[in-house]
Amino acid sequence: MSKLVFIVDDEPSIAKLLSYWVKDKWGYRVQVFDRGEAMLEKLHENPDLVLLDIMLPGLSGLDVLKRIKTTHEHLPVIILSAQGRVEVALEALRYGAFDYFPKPIEASRLEPAIKNAIKNYDLTRELENLRENVRQEYKFESIVSVDGKMQDVFKLITKVLNNDITVLIHGESGTGKELIARAIHYNGIRKDKPFVVINCASIPRELMESELFGHEKGSFTGAHQRKIGKFELAHSGTIFLDEVGELEMTLQAKLLRVIQEREFERVGGNELIKTDVRIISATNRDLKKAVDEKQFREDLFYRLNSFPITLPPLRSRRSDILLLASHFLAVFNKKLSKGIKGFTRRSTKMMYEYDWPGNVREMENAIERCVIITDNETIDIEDFPMHIRSSDDGKKYDSASPFFSDDTIIPLEKIKEEAIRHALRVTNGNILNAAKKLKLGRATIYRLMEKYKIDSNEFETKTKEG
């Protein structure tokens, strides 16, 4: 469908001429208004451009422009004026007009201006959609967990969303430290600003200072041009220092200065650069032990550790294992255009009993591999990597349960049912609390409980008897 242009002009001859150009010659859809108030009532139709006369009966063009910008900030408005004064043009641009044309209007100049305005608006909307997709991806509802330990983590996260306190995330590799950092950023007060990641363990030490703070041209061999560092790129947003425990001592001192003074210099430069960033760090090391062993600065540790968050390993939250397996199967079914229906009972039992030393990341990679290699409708033990199949720690976690009793298929629906039952167990049959843990709406959990014939009273009764 062609783009929609609103034309607002109370002079019929000019409105007719503009409509002829825009609709008949240039191929856009058009709606014509002789008053700004009438056009404002139609903004819900989401035009792609407004051609707006300055001199209108009732609200002036500038007043209409101001009202447009309060509800449709990025909608391009091209101002048309018979006054032709520079001060009028400057005032219109100051209030957010995309462009300004004095009358009489030249079609040869107006057409490219309209094209550019609409193209710019399309790019702006695409960027906003991408940002919204990212925000949705990192909403708490998108983090798959029903485990009580992770619910405690979520409660901690909510405490830091509306402030800039420095956060240090502790956890083994693969537990999702970056996911939590992104959740903090994209649900917090800096969500519309940059989120910049730097892995302190993956960059050579001699290049790390330049990565963090940038460098000036000629500051060292190979510095052929100025480089902007991560702190500068993250200005007004968040910088995530992954594996911060790997920073060498000299860089720790410089990082401490940035936190304290909120300023730094590029390598080889003398200019003081102010920075306004939120710092979130992550580590799988015991930084307190590193401090005791003189491998990490104590003052920096306490600066970074203002608000610690510890992520539990997957082996300590086994209630999430089957839920995560179901989630990743759905993700890779979609990504790889497969239609795998579920897991066999013995593969489910194996996943439940395996310790997952690589945590959620290891499971994600394992399920992706299974989806790629299997030619069956279900994932079985043989589809998993050898190191998972051969692992036998002698543990038995409810292995006598009917859930693991034979080799029949466990559909995804069954896993969902078990997740609901588990949430009701840990909440003592409280449906609303179970819905919150599962990130479901009240109506949804009632519908699923009816579908799976689950009675919350049985969980409440068991708790009272226990």
C-alpha positions, 0 to 999 in steps of 0.5 A: 500500500502506498504511503499516506500524506495529510495535506493541511491548507485552507486555500482550495487552489493550493490544496488542489494543486498539492493533492494533484502533485502528491497523489496523481503525479507521485503516487501517494495516498492523500487526505486533504484538510482545511483546518488543523483541528480536523487533521489532528482528529485523524492522526490515529490513521497514522499518516507517513507525512504531513504537509502543513500550512502556517496560516490556518483558521483556528489553530495556527500551523505552529500550534498544530505542529506542537500538538503533532509532536506531543503524540507522534514525535517522529512523524515528519511535518513539512511546513508551507508558508506564504510569509517567506520569513527566515524567522518563521522557518527557524521557529518551525524547525525549532519545534520539530518540522522536517523541512520548510518551503515558502510559497509559491512551492516548486514541485521539483524541490518538494518531491525529493523532500517528501521522499526523504522525509518518508524514507527517514520516517521509515528508518526511524520506525524500523529502529524503534521496532528493533528497540522494542523487539530487544526490550521484549526479548529481555523482559523478565517474562522472557527469562524462563524459570519457575525456580524459587532461587531465580525468583529471588534473583528477579526480586533483586533485579527490580530493586536496581531498575530505577537507579544507577547503582553499580551491579556485580553479577556472580555466577558460573559460566553459562548461567546467563549473566549477560542475559540478566545484565541486559534485563536490568538495562532494557527494563531500567531508566536507561533502556533507550540508550546504548548497551555496550558489552566488553569481554575482559577475558577475550581481548589481549591485555595490550589492547584492553586499554584502547578497547575501554577508553579509545586511543588517538591517532599515532599513540602507538604502532598501528594506531592509524586513526582515532578510535572511540572506546567502549566507555565513550560509546556507552555514554548515557547508557550501560557498559557491561564488563563481562569477566571483569576479574580478568582485568590486569592491575594497571587497568583496574586502577584506571577503571576505578578512576572512571567510576570515581571521577566519571572521566578518562583520557584516550590512550595517547591523548590529553583531553578529559572526556566526561562519561555518564554510564551505568556499570554492570560487571560479571565474573565467575571468579571469587573476587573476594578471594582474589582481593585476599591474594592481591590479584584484584584491587580491594577498593575497586572490588567494593566499588563494583560490588555495591549491589551483588547478584548471584546466579545459581547454577542449573544443577541447583535449580532442577525444577527449571531443567525440563522447562528450559528443555521445552523452551529451547526445543520450541526455539530451535524447531522454529529456527530450523523449520523442524517439527519435533514433538518432544522428548522420550522419557529416558532422555528426559530422565537423563537431562534431569539427572545430568549436572549441566556443568556448562549450565543453561548455555550447555543445554541450549547448545545440546538441544540445538544439536539434537534438533539438527541431527535427529530424523525422528519425531522425538529426541532420544538419548542417542541424539545428545552429545557423548559426554552427556550420554556417558555421564553417570553420577549415580544420582537419582532425582525422582527417577521412580516417578511415573514421569520417567518410568518408560521410554514413551514420548514426553510431549511438550504439553506434558512438560508444560503441565509438569511446570504448572504442577511444580509452580503450584507445589512451591506456592502451596497451591496459590494460583496467583503466585504460581501464575507470577512465577510462570509469568502467565496471566490469571486467565491463562493459568486457569485455562491451562489448569482446566485443560490439564485437569489440575486442582490447586486444592490437592497441593494446599492439602498436601502442604497442610498435612505435611 
